[in-house]
Amino acid sequence: METHLNHPKKPAADVSASTVKKPTMGSVRCLHAAGAELGEGLMWSAREQVLYWVDILGRRLHCLEPLSGIHTHWDFAEEISAVAERRERAGLIITLRRGFALFDPATDAEPTYLYQPAEEPPGNRFNDGKCDAQGRFWAGTMDFACEAPTGALYRFDPDGPCVRHSLAYVVTNGPTWALGETGLGMYFNDTVNGRVHRFDFDPATGALSNQRLWLQLAPGDGLPDGMTTDALGRIWLAHWGAACVTCHHPVTAEELARVELPTSHVTNCTFGGPDLHTLFISTARTGLTPEQLAAEPLAGGLFAVLVDCPGLPANMFAG
């Protein structure tokens, strides 16, 4: 099933800036100098009290228990790009290069593909993704060479068809969702063009409509990569090439705060820890010159910063 989203209309009602306060934060610290080529796919497991994340180009799944510092990893035969827990069963649903698969870290067995979309161009791969509150797994695709506008967005339902949204983005990133107080919406990134779009979102059906520009990053402010939503509805956005994560008003997109990182390519962020007050941040080494790598020894590392407001628990896959 395929849909097209080209129907702009009046945006959702505004929310007073006074109802969405600026956050206060602690200092950034490096939790694990992973040296990832392309760190991504952060997911906090409340069930296991660990953080999962991936190195897409390194074809590796990482797991860190922050309290003990215990780190585990699994290597794959192809790129792994996004991770979510299964709600009713053990293990994870993941996106590999060609589609959606199951993997159970406890058994260390080979992943099992669930669905590989035949309409994806051979030069594409899956990229960022996560589950919505109803347990559907959303993931985008991109041109591996970062040149052709062949990226799409897929919604993988546990008990229904996989829906493909044709977006014609070169590189996709996201999604994350708005809280009900700021309108029912989903945010998704057209990374190469520096744009974050907002869609109207029907939680009952998963239908998207009314695509419109929510945020255009200024020249020199990097490109929008992964993102997450906190308990006040604020949107936290990783900036590829600009060494930061920014916090934004969910409707106006006003920048409320900026977290500076000691490396250029910041790729994703999510909240976790026992109280969900820790913002975890992934980074990448790929694309940096030898001079930049020498100046940024923690490139590809996993970082963390405490925030005064908690995030939202990671949604689980209902299948």
MOFEN-V316104 format. One record per backbone hydrogen bond with DSSP energy under -0.5 kcal/mol. NH is the residue of the N-H (numbers start at 0). CO is the residue of the C=O. Records with the same first field share a line. If there is no record, write none. Layout:
NH = CO ; CO
//
This chain:
2 = 163
4 = 165
5 = 3
18 = 15
19 = 16
20 = 18
25 = 305
28 = 303
30 = 28 ; 301
31 = 301
33 = 31
35 = 299
38 = 282
39 = 53
42 = 51
44 = 42 ; 49
45 = 43
48 = 44
49 = 44
50 = 63
51 = 42 ; 49
52 = 61
53 = 39
54 = 59
55 = 37 ; 53
58 = 54 ; 55
59 = 54
60 = 73
61 = 52
62 = 71
63 = 50
64 = 69
65 = 63
68 = 64
69 = 64
71 = 62
73 = 60
75 = 58
80 = 94
81 = 94
83 = 92
85 = 90
86 = 316
91 = 102
92 = 83
93 = 100
94 = 81
95 = 93 ; 98
96 = 78
98 = 95
99 = 114
100 = 93
101 = 111
102 = 91
104 = 102
106 = 103
107 = 103
108 = 103
111 = 101
112 = 110
113 = 99
114 = 99
119 = 116
123 = 120
124 = 141
125 = 96
126 = 139
127 = 171
129 = 137
131 = 135
134 = 131
136 = 155
137 = 129 ; 135
138 = 153
139 = 127
140 = 151
141 = 124
142 = 169
143 = 122 ; 141
145 = 142
149 = 147
150 = 168
152 = 164
153 = 138
154 = 162
155 = 136 ; 153
156 = 154 ; 160
159 = 156
162 = 154 ; 160
163 = 0
164 = 152
165 = 2 ; 163
166 = 150 ; 164
167 = 150
168 = 150
172 = 188
174 = 186
175 = 186
177 = 184
181 = 178
182 = 179
184 = 182
185 = 198
186 = 175
187 = 196
188 = 172
189 = 194
190 = 170 ; 188
193 = 190
194 = 189
195 = 214
196 = 187 ; 194
197 = 211
198 = 185
199 = 208
200 = 183
201 = 206
202 = 200
205 = 201
208 = 199
211 = 197
213 = 195
214 = 195
216 = 193 ; 214
220 = 217
222 = 239
224 = 237
225 = 266
227 = 235
229 = 233
230 = 309
232 = 229
234 = 247
235 = 227 ; 233
236 = 245
237 = 225
238 = 243
239 = 222 ; 237
240 = 263
241 = 238 ; 263
242 = 263
243 = 238
244 = 258
245 = 236
246 = 256
247 = 234
248 = 253
252 = 248
255 = 246
256 = 246
258 = 244
259 = 257
260 = 242
265 = 238 ; 263
266 = 281
267 = 281
269 = 279
271 = 277
275 = 272
277 = 271
278 = 276 ; 304
279 = 269 ; 277
280 = 302
281 = 267
282 = 300
283 = 264
284 = 35 ; 36
285 = 36
287 = 284
292 = 288
293 = 289
294 = 290
295 = 291
298 = 295
300 = 297
301 = 31
302 = 280
303 = 28
304 = 278
306 = 276
307 = 23
310 = 275
311 = 228
316 = 84
317 = 134
//
